[in-house]
Amino acid sequence: MLTLATSGFGLVAALAWNELIKELVEGYIQPLVGGSSGIISRLIYAILVTFLAVGITYNLTRLVKRR
């Protein structure tokens, strides 16, 4: 039950970060590269999310290995 609850809260947190990153890309990066360049904005968004996911996964793996 604890794993299920933790997974649920993790999903909600991931969705919140997803929305935040989307807003940052739409609000700051898209005006810099132009409003019609949606593919570039999506690429930047995907890169940011990938770096975030890799960083979190790497740090969690290190934490688990230390125990």
C-alpha positions in Angstrom: 0.0 0.0 0.0 2.9 2.3 0.8 4.4 1.7 -2.7 1.1 2.5 -4.3 0.6 5.7 -2.4 4.2 6.8 -3.1 3.8 6.1 -6.8 0.6 8.1 -6.9 2.2 11.1 -5.2 5.2 10.7 -7.5 2.9 10.8 -10.6 1.2 14.0 -9.3 4.5 15.6 -8.6 5.7 14.7 -12.1 2.6 16.2 -13.7 3.1 19.4 -11.7 6.7 19.6 -12.9 5.5 18.9 -16.4 3.2 21.8 -16.3 5.8 24.1 -14.9 8.4 23.3 -17.6 5.7 23.7 -20.3 4.9 27.2 -18.9 8.6 28.2 -18.8 9.1 27.0 -22.4 6.0 28.8 -23.6 6.6 31.9 -21.6 10.3 32.5 -22.1 11.8 30.3 -24.8 9.0 30.4 -27.4 9.0 34.3 -27.6 12.8 34.2 -28.1 12.7 31.7 -31.0 9.4 32.9 -32.5 5.8 32.0 -32.0 5.6 29.8 -35.1 8.5 27.6 -34.2 6.6 25.0 -32.1 9.0 22.2 -33.0 12.0 24.0 -31.4 10.0 24.8 -28.3 9.0 21.1 -28.0 12.6 20.0 -28.6 13.8 22.3 -25.8 11.0 21.0 -23.5 11.9 17.4 -24.3 15.6 18.1 -23.5 14.8 19.7 -20.2 12.5 16.9 -19.1 15.1 14.3 -20.2 17.9 16.0 -18.2 15.6 16.2 -15.2 14.6 12.6 -15.4 18.1 11.4 -15.8 19.4 13.5 -13.0 16.7 12.3 -10.6 17.2 8.7 -11.6 20.9 8.9 -11.2 20.7 10.5 -7.8 18.1 8.0 -6.5 20.2 5.1 -7.8 23.3 6.4 -5.9 21.1 6.8 -2.8 19.9 3.3 -2.9 23.4 1.9 -3.5 24.7 3.6 -0.4 22.3 1.8 1.8 
